[in-house]
Amino acid sequence: MKRPSTPEDWLSGYIPDLPTPFDHDGDIDLDAFRRLCERQIAAGVFAFVVGETAGEASTLSSRERETIIRVAVEVARGRTRIIAGAGSNSTDRAIELTRLAEGAGADAVLSVLPYYNKPVQEGIYRHFRAIADSTMLPIILHDVPARIVRELADTTLLRLAESRQFVGLRDGSGDAARPLRLTALLPSRFRLLTSDDASALAYLANGGDGCISTVSNLTPDLCQEIFSGLRCGQLQTAQDLQRQLMPLSASLSKDHPAALKYALSLLGLMDPATRLPLVELDAPAKAAVAMAVAGIDADQPATVEGW
């Protein structure tokens, strides 16, 4: 199958935000990381994210970030696109990480709004413009008000989207109606992707283009089928599949990414180890995740006719 060549083509569907596997010595387990990459490629994803929220980016050194990007690029061999987390609340640091991602071969960067500093909208705009001026890579904005306090105002988003270098938004607002409000105002090439698995189907039905997802790490085939069903007009099929994922979505969202890592460990894909200040799940939380995982057969994709 010919792979999409431009961001407006490949920035769609379910895009997993991959965790960074660690061993019990705290080092990155590159063999496990390669397995996670290959599993997503086999499922036919157009892109995946490394070194961002699920990847515990704040605990990774620059060298470790560069390593996982290079490994992902080597594994992909052009079969899918690599989106590298490169955000910071320091503009200079964000520029440094963006250049590092570009040098390591990433296809795009995911850049979060400056957190903790609480900048005004003009500061947010200038922050991202400075990043864009430092690189040739496409930039996906990441708006996640629950972690940042500030939000990306619609007016600021529209200003940034005037530049072709800004290709999409990872929308962590939880507002499933946001595409209805923004689609007619944004360039047709600009992609809107939710990061909320629970409301992803509603977001897509309202004109969104995809989901940068936690759940798709566990069920890549099932998530692809949901997207395919919606695009084929088979809304009932997509809703039925989405309903199957609701308990898993809820269990993973409570202690992310520790819950995701434990769930993947149950599938034999990685160790559940995290880095401080994150810790592994306690026994009751593990039991809840195990019950949710047991309710999903991650290796048996549904079938959507006509796709």
C-alpha positions as CSV (number, residue, x, y, z in Angstrom):
1,M,0.0,0.0,0.0
2,K,1.3,3.4,-0.9
3,R,1.9,5.6,2.2
4,P,0.5,9.1,2.3
5,S,3.2,11.7,1.6
6,T,1.9,15.0,3.1
7,P,0.8,15.8,6.6
8,E,-2.8,16.5,5.4
9,D,-2.9,12.9,4.2
10,W,-1.2,11.0,7.0
11,L,-2.3,13.1,10.0
12,S,-5.5,11.3,10.5
13,G,-7.1,8.2,12.1
14,Y,-5.9,6.8,15.3
15,I,-2.3,7.7,16.1
16,P,-0.9,6.0,19.2
17,D,1.1,8.0,21.7
18,L,3.8,5.3,22.5
19,P,5.1,4.8,26.0
20,T,8.8,4.6,26.7
21,P,9.7,1.2,28.1
22,F,12.1,1.1,31.0
23,D,13.8,-1.9,32.6
24,H,14.1,-2.3,36.4
25,D,17.5,-0.5,36.3
26,G,15.7,2.6,34.9
27,D,17.3,2.3,31.4
28,I,15.3,2.4,28.2
29,D,14.4,-1.0,26.9
30,L,15.0,-0.5,23.2
31,D,14.0,-4.1,22.3
32,A,10.6,-3.5,23.9
33,F,10.4,-0.1,22.2
34,R,11.0,-1.7,18.8
35,R,8.3,-4.3,19.5
36,L,5.8,-1.5,20.2
37,C,6.8,0.3,17.0
38,E,6.5,-2.8,14.8
39,R,3.1,-3.7,16.3
40,Q,1.7,-0.4,15.3
41,I,3.2,-0.5,11.8
42,A,1.7,-4.0,11.4
43,A,-1.7,-2.5,12.3
44,G,-1.4,0.0,9.4
45,V,-1.2,3.3,11.4
46,F,-0.2,6.3,9.3
47,A,1.9,7.7,12.2
48,F,2.8,7.3,15.8
49,V,4.1,9.6,18.5
50,V,7.3,9.1,20.6
51,G,8.7,11.0,23.5
52,E,5.5,12.8,24.5
53,T,2.9,12.4,27.3
54,A,2.7,8.6,27.3
55,G,6.5,8.5,26.7
56,E,7.2,10.3,30.1
57,A,9.0,13.0,28.1
58,S,9.8,15.1,31.2
59,T,12.0,12.3,32.6
60,L,14.0,11.7,29.3
61,S,17.4,13.2,28.7
62,S,18.2,14.8,25.4
63,R,20.3,11.8,24.5
64,E,17.5,9.4,25.3
65,R,15.0,11.5,23.3
66,E,17.3,11.4,20.3
67,T,17.9,7.7,20.7
68,I,14.2,6.7,20.7
69,I,13.5,9.0,17.7
70,R,16.3,7.4,15.7
71,V,15.2,3.9,16.7
72,A,11.6,4.6,15.7
73,V,12.8,6.0,12.3
74,E,15.0,2.9,11.7
75,V,12.2,0.6,12.6
76,A,9.7,2.4,10.4
77,R,11.9,2.5,7.3
78,G,9.4,4.9,5.7
79,R,6.4,2.6,6.3
80,T,4.9,5.1,8.7
81,R,5.5,8.7,10.0
82,I,7.3,9.5,13.3
83,I,6.0,12.4,15.3
84,A,8.4,13.4,18.0
85,G,7.5,15.2,21.2
86,A,9.5,18.4,21.4
87,G,7.7,20.7,23.7
88,S,8.9,22.8,26.7
89,N,7.8,25.8,28.7
90,S,11.1,27.3,27.8
91,T,11.1,28.6,24.2
92,D,14.9,28.1,23.9
93,R,14.6,24.5,25.2
94,A,11.6,23.8,22.8
95,I,13.8,25.0,19.9
96,E,16.6,22.8,21.0
97,L,14.4,19.7,21.2
98,T,12.8,20.5,17.9
99,R,16.2,20.7,16.2
100,L,17.2,17.5,17.9
101,A,14.1,15.8,16.5
102,E,14.8,17.1,13.0
103,G,18.4,15.9,13.1
104,A,17.2,12.4,14.3
105,G,14.9,12.0,11.3
106,A,11.4,12.7,12.7
107,D,8.7,13.6,10.2
108,A,7.0,16.1,12.5
109,V,7.1,17.5,16.0
110,L,4.4,17.7,18.6
111,S,4.8,20.9,20.6
112,V,2.9,21.5,23.8
113,L,1.7,24.9,25.0
114,P,4.1,26.4,27.6
115,Y,3.1,25.0,31.0
116,Y,3.6,26.5,34.5
117,N,4.6,29.9,33.2
118,K,1.0,30.8,32.4
119,P,1.8,33.0,29.3
120,V,-0.8,35.3,27.7
121,Q,-2.0,34.5,24.2
122,E,0.5,36.8,22.6
123,G,3.3,34.9,24.4
124,I,1.9,31.6,23.3
125,Y,1.8,32.9,19.7
126,R,5.4,34.2,19.8
127,H,6.6,30.9,21.4
128,F,5.3,28.8,18.6
129,R,6.4,31.3,15.9
130,A,10.0,31.1,17.3
131,I,9.9,27.3,17.1
132,A,8.6,27.4,13.5
133,D,11.4,29.8,12.6
134,S,14.0,27.3,13.9
135,T,13.0,24.2,11.8
136,M,11.7,22.9,8.5
137,L,9.6,20.2,10.2
138,P,5.8,20.4,10.3
139,I,4.5,21.3,13.7
140,I,1.5,19.9,15.5
141,L,0.3,22.0,18.4
142,H,-0.7,20.4,21.7
143,D,-3.4,22.1,23.7
144,V,-4.1,20.3,27.1
145,P,-5.6,22.8,29.5
146,A,-5.9,20.3,32.4
147,R,-2.1,20.1,32.6
148,I,-1.2,23.6,31.5
149,V,-3.9,25.9,33.1
150,R,-3.8,28.1,30.0
151,E,-5.7,27.1,26.8
152,L,-5.0,27.8,23.2
153,A,-7.6,30.4,22.3
154,D,-9.3,29.9,18.9
155,T,-8.0,33.3,17.8
156,T,-4.4,32.3,18.5
157,L,-4.9,28.9,16.8
158,L,-6.3,30.6,13.7
159,R,-3.3,33.1,13.6
160,L,-0.8,30.2,13.8
161,A,-2.7,28.1,11.2
162,E,-2.1,30.8,8.6
163,S,1.4,29.4,8.3
164,R,1.6,26.1,6.4
165,Q,4.2,24.9,8.9
166,F,1.5,24.4,11.5
167,V,-0.3,21.3,10.3
168,G,-2.6,20.2,13.1
169,L,-3.8,20.4,16.7
170,R,-3.7,17.7,19.3
171,D,-6.8,18.8,21.2
172,G,-6.8,17.8,24.9
173,S,-9.6,20.1,25.8
174,G,-12.2,17.3,25.9
175,D,-14.6,19.5,23.9
176,A,-16.1,17.2,21.3
177,A,-17.8,20.2,19.6
178,R,-14.6,22.0,18.9
179,P,-14.4,20.8,15.3
180,L,-17.9,22.1,14.6
181,R,-16.7,25.5,15.7
182,L,-13.3,25.6,14.0
183,T,-13.4,23.5,10.8
184,A,-15.0,26.2,8.6
185,L,-12.5,28.8,9.9
186,L,-9.3,26.8,9.5
187,P,-7.4,26.0,6.2
188,S,-8.6,22.7,4.7
189,R,-5.1,21.2,5.1
190,F,-5.1,21.7,8.9
191,R,-5.9,18.6,11.0
192,L,-7.9,18.5,14.2
193,L,-7.1,15.4,16.4
194,T,-8.5,14.8,19.9
195,S,-6.4,13.2,22.6
196,D,-9.5,12.0,24.5
197,D,-10.3,8.4,23.7
198,A,-13.6,8.5,25.5
199,S,-15.1,11.2,23.3
200,A,-13.1,10.4,20.1
201,L,-16.0,9.0,18.1
202,A,-18.1,12.1,18.8
203,Y,-15.1,14.3,17.9
204,L,-14.6,12.5,14.6
205,A,-18.3,12.6,13.8
206,N,-18.3,16.4,14.4
207,G,-15.6,16.9,11.7
208,G,-12.4,15.9,13.5
209,D,-9.7,14.1,11.6
210,G,-8.4,11.7,14.2
211,C,-7.2,10.8,17.7
212,I,-3.8,10.8,19.2
213,S,-4.6,7.9,21.4
214,T,-3.7,6.0,24.5
215,V,-6.1,3.1,23.9
216,S,-4.7,2.3,20.5
217,N,-1.5,1.1,22.1
218,L,-3.6,-1.8,23.3
219,T,-6.0,-2.2,20.5
220,P,-4.6,-0.8,17.3
221,D,-6.6,-3.0,15.0
222,L,-9.9,-2.2,16.8
223,C,-9.2,1.5,16.7
224,Q,-8.5,1.4,13.0
225,E,-11.8,-0.4,12.5
226,I,-13.7,2.3,14.4
227,F,-12.1,5.0,12.2
228,S,-12.8,3.0,9.0
229,G,-16.4,2.3,10.0
230,L,-17.0,6.0,10.5
231,R,-15.4,7.0,7.2
232,C,-17.5,4.3,5.4
233,G,-20.7,5.7,6.9
234,Q,-21.2,2.7,9.2
235,L,-21.9,4.7,12.3
236,Q,-23.6,1.9,14.2
237,T,-20.6,-0.4,13.6
238,A,-18.3,2.3,14.9
239,Q,-20.5,3.0,17.9
240,D,-20.6,-0.7,18.8
241,L,-16.8,-1.0,18.6
242,Q,-16.4,2.2,20.6
243,R,-18.7,0.9,23.3
244,Q,-16.4,-2.1,23.7
245,L,-13.5,0.2,24.4
246,M,-15.1,2.4,27.0
247,P,-14.1,0.3,30.1
248,L,-10.5,0.2,28.9
249,S,-10.5,3.9,28.1
250,A,-11.7,4.7,31.6
251,S,-9.2,2.4,33.3
252,L,-6.2,3.8,31.4
253,S,-7.1,7.5,31.9
254,K,-7.0,7.3,35.8
255,D,-3.2,6.8,36.2
256,H,-1.7,7.6,32.8
257,P,0.8,6.3,31.7
258,A,1.4,3.9,34.5
259,A,-1.9,2.1,33.7
260,L,-1.0,1.9,30.0
261,K,2.4,0.4,30.8
262,Y,0.8,-2.2,33.1
263,A,-1.8,-3.1,30.5
264,L,0.9,-3.6,27.9
265,S,2.9,-5.7,30.3
266,L,-0.2,-8.0,30.6
267,L,0.1,-8.6,26.8
268,G,3.8,-9.4,27.3
269,L,5.0,-6.4,25.3
270,M,7.0,-4.5,28.0
271,D,7.8,-4.1,31.7
272,P,5.5,-1.8,33.6
273,A,8.4,0.2,35.2
274,T,8.0,4.0,35.3
275,R,10.4,6.7,36.4
276,L,9.9,8.9,39.4
277,P,7.8,10.9,40.2
278,L,5.6,8.3,38.5
279,V,5.3,4.9,40.2
280,E,3.7,1.6,39.2
281,L,0.1,0.9,40.0
282,D,-1.0,-0.4,43.4
283,A,-2.7,-3.8,43.6
284,P,-6.4,-2.5,43.4
285,A,-5.5,-0.4,40.3
286,K,-3.7,-3.3,38.7
287,A,-6.8,-5.5,39.2
288,A,-9.0,-2.9,37.6
289,V,-6.8,-2.6,34.6
290,A,-6.5,-6.4,34.2
291,M,-10.3,-6.7,34.3
292,A,-10.6,-4.1,31.5
293,V,-7.9,-5.7,29.4
294,A,-9.5,-9.1,29.8
295,G,-12.7,-7.7,28.3
296,I,-10.9,-6.8,25.0
297,D,-9.5,-9.3,22.6
298,A,-6.7,-7.0,21.2
299,D,-5.7,-9.5,18.6
300,Q,-9.1,-10.0,16.9
301,P,-10.0,-7.0,14.8
302,A,-13.6,-6.5,13.7
303,T,-14.4,-6.4,10.0
304,V,-15.9,-3.3,8.3
305,E,-17.3,-4.0,4.9
306,G,-16.3,-1.9,2.0
307,W,-13.0,-0.6,3.4
